[in-house]
Amino acid sequence: MISKGHTKLSLVKQCSLIGIHRSGIYYKPRQESVLNLELMRLMDEHYLDHPFKGAPQMHTWLTKDKHYSINHKRTERLYYEVMGLRATQPGRHTTKRNKAHKIYPYLLRNLTITRSNQVWQIDITYIPMAKGFMYMVAIIDVYSRYIVNWSVSNNMDADWVCECMEQAFEENGRPEIVNTDQGSQFTSPRFTKLILNDKYSRLSMDGKGRATDNAHIERFWRSLKYEKIYLNPPKDGVDLYIEIRDYVDYYNQIRRHSMIDKNRPQDLYKKRLKAVA
C-alpha cells in the first residue's frame, strides 16, 4: 500500500493516512551469519529466564551446556553490541551510554503509582526472525500496563525512538514521568529535550546496571516473546510487523493481567483518564 515513488504524497503522509508508524515500512532485517543468529536466538530466550547473566556467564552456558565451540569475543559482541542486553546485577552493561550526556536521577523509588499517564516506561529489545533480526521500541503506562505506542526498526538510533515517543504524546497526551535506562538513545539531547521542553514531564533513569528499575516493560518483552514471537518466528519484516501489531492489540484489549486485578490494560487506562478529565 506504500508507494515510495509517489509524486504527491511523502512516505510520512502515506503512513499517516493508513495508520502505521513510518519506521514500519523499513523492513530490511539486520544480517548476521547463520551461526550468530542461532546463538542470539538462544541467548535471547535464556536471558528472559536468567537476566542476571552477563556475557561471560552466557559464554559459559553456550560452551559448556549447549556445546558450541566459540570464543568469548563473539559472545560479548553479540550480547553487548548487537542485542543490546545487560545483566540486572551491577557490572558491564549492554546499554551503550554516552559519557558526554547528562544522566537523570531515578524517580520511581518509593513512588505510589495511582493513575494513568503518571509514569511511562520506554525500552528497546532485540527481536529474532527466521532470517535476520530487528529491534522494537515500546512505551508502557505503568499504572494500567497499557502499551501506548511501539515501533520496529533495523537500527537503534535516537531519531527512531523520538518519533515513537512523539507519536505517543500526540495520541495519548503527556505523562508526568518518563522512565528509561541510560542508553545513548535516551540520554541524547533530542530525546531529553523532547521530554523536558514543556516543563510538565520529568525524566527518570534507571541506576547503572539495574534492569529491574524498568521492570514493567521488561515483563512485556517476556510476554511478547514467549506468547508470540518464539511460537511463530516471523518470516520477514512484514510478518514481524503484523505479529507484533496483533499481539499488542491482544495485550491491550483482551488479555487480563493478574498484576492489575485481572483488568484489561485498555479498560483501566481509558477509565482512569476519563476520571481524571
N, C-alpha and C positions, 0 to 999 in steps of 0.2 A: 504493500500500500504506500510505501515511501518512494518518491522519485527524486533521486539525487541530482538530476539534471533539469529539474523543473524551472521554467523561465520566470515564473511569477511568485512562487511560494518558496521561502527558505526552508531548510531542514527543520529549524526550530519551530516555524509556523506550522509545518505539516505535522510534526509530532504533537504540537499543542492541539491541533484540530481533531486528531484521532485519540488523544488522551494518553499518550505514552511519554516517558521521560526521554530527552534527547539521547542520553547515553544508551538507551535501549536499542538503537539502530546500529551500534558498533559491536558486532558480534564476532570479530576475529579473535579466536582464543590465543592465549599465550602458549608458546611452543616450548616443549622440553622433550628429552628422549623418552622412549617408552619406559625404560627403567626408572627414570626420575619421576615420571607420572605415577608409576606404581608405588614408589617409595612415599611420595607425597600423599597419595590416597590412604596408605596405611598410617602414616603419621597423623594425618588429619583426624581419622577415626579414633586412633589411640589417644590423641591429645584431649578429645572430648571427655574421656573417662579418666585421664591422668594429666590434668592441666598443670600439675606441679613439676612435670618433667621438662627440663631444658634440652638443648641439642645433645649434650654429652650422654644423658640418660636415654634419649631417643636412639642415639647411635648404638649404645649397648644393647638396647631392646632389638633393634633391627639386625645386628650381627649375631648376637647370642641366642635370641629366641626365634627370630624369623630367618636366620641363617643366610643373610646377604653378605657378600664379600665386597664391602665398600669402606672407604676411609672416612675419617671424621670430618674432613673438609667438605665433602659432598653433603653430608648430613647438615652441617652448620649452614652452608649456603642455601639449601632448600628450606630449612626450618626458619632461619632468621631473615634472609634476604628475599626469598621468593614467596613463601607462605605468610610471612609477617606474624609468626607466632611468638608468644612469650610465656615463660613459666610464671605461675602465680606466686612463687616464692622469690625473694629478692635475689638479684644477680643479673647477669647479662640478659637483657630482654629484647624482644624482636621488634617492638615498635620503634621505628627509626626516629630518634629525637634529633632535632637541630638545636645544638647548644647555643646558637645565637638568638633563638626565640625565647620569649618570656614564658615561664611556667606558672599557671594559676593554681591557687590552693584548692584542696578538696573540700567541698561544701556540704557533702551529704552525711557526714558523720554525726550521728545522734539527731538527724533531722526527721521529723514526723511528716510523712507524705500523705496528704488527706484529700487531694483534688487533682483533676486532670489539668494538664499544662502547668503543673507546678515544677516537675522535673522531667526532662527528656534525657535519654542516653543515646549516644551515637557510636557506632563501631564499624570496622571493616573486617571481612573474613574472606578466606580463600574458598572457592567453590570448585570441586573436581568435576570434570566432564569425561565422557568416553574417550575423547581425543583433545587434550589440552585442558585448560582451566581458565577461570575468570575470577574477578573479585566482586564482592557485593558489599554495599554500604546500607545500613538500615538505622532508623531512628525509632525508638520505642518510648511511649509515655509510661513512666514508671508506675503511676497510680493504677492505671487500667490495663497495662500490658498491651495497649493498642499500638500497632505499627503505623506511625503517622506518615512515613514515606520510606522508599527504598530505591536502589538503582544498581545496575550491574555495569561493569567496565572491564577492559583488559589491562588497565593500569590503576594505580592508586594515587593519582595526583590530587592536589588541593582543589583545583577548579571543579573537578567532578564532585567532590564532597560538598563544596559550597553550593553547587547547583541543586543538589539533592536537598540541602537544608533550606535554601531559598524557596524551593517549591513547597516544602513542608510549612514554612511560615505563611505563604500565600494561601494555602488551603486550610490551615488549622490554627492560625494565629501564632503568637509567640509564647514560649514557656518562661517561667521565672528563672529557671536554671537549666543550662545545657551541660551535661557531664560527658567528658571524653577521656581517652588515655593521653599520653604525652607524645603521640606520633606527630611527625612533622606536618602532616596534613592539617591537624587540629591546632597546632601552635603557630601555623603560618599567619602572617599579617592579614591576608584576605579573610581567613576564617574567623580569627579573633575579632576583627573589625565588624564582620557580618553579625556576630553575636552581640557585641557590646555597643554598636553605634547608636542605638536608640535609648540607651541607659535604662531599659526595662529588664532585659535578660542579663543574667550573670553567667560567667563561665567557670566551671568546676573541672578539675583534672585529677585523675587517679594518682595515687602515690607511685613512685618509681617501682616497676616490677610487681605491681599489685593489680592483677587482672580481676580479682574478686571485687574491687571497688566498682566495677562496671558490670555487676553480676546479672542484672536483668536481661541485658542484650545478649550476654553470653549464653543464658538459658534458651533464648530464642534461637541462637545458632544451633544449639544442640537439637532442639525440636525440629527445626527445618531440615537438618541433615539426616537425622535418624528416621524421621517420618516421611520424608520426600526424596531428597537427593540420593541417598545411598540405596533406597529401594528402587528408584527409577533414574539411573545415571543419564543425564541429558546427552543427547547425541551431538548437539551443536548449540550455538548461542541462541538461536530462535527457540529451540526446545527448552533451553535453560530459562529463558525469559518467561515462557508460558508456564513452566512448572512452578517457578517462584511466584508469579502472579496468582496462580490458582491456590497455592499454599497460603500466601498472605491473606487472601480473601477468606479461606477456611479458618485460619488462625484468628483473624479479627472478628468474623461474623458468626462462626458456627462453633468452634472449639471452646468448651467450657474449661476454665482454669481453676485448679484447686487452690492456688495461692490468692485468688480473689473471690473466694466463696462460691465457686462454680459459676461465676458470671461469664458472659462473653465480653471480650475487650471492647468491641464497638458499642455495645449497650451501656457499659459502665462509663466509657469515655464521653459519649454523647449526652448521657443522662446528667453527668456531673457538670458538663459545660453549660447545659440548659439551666441547671440550678444556680450556677454562679451568675449567669446572664440575668 
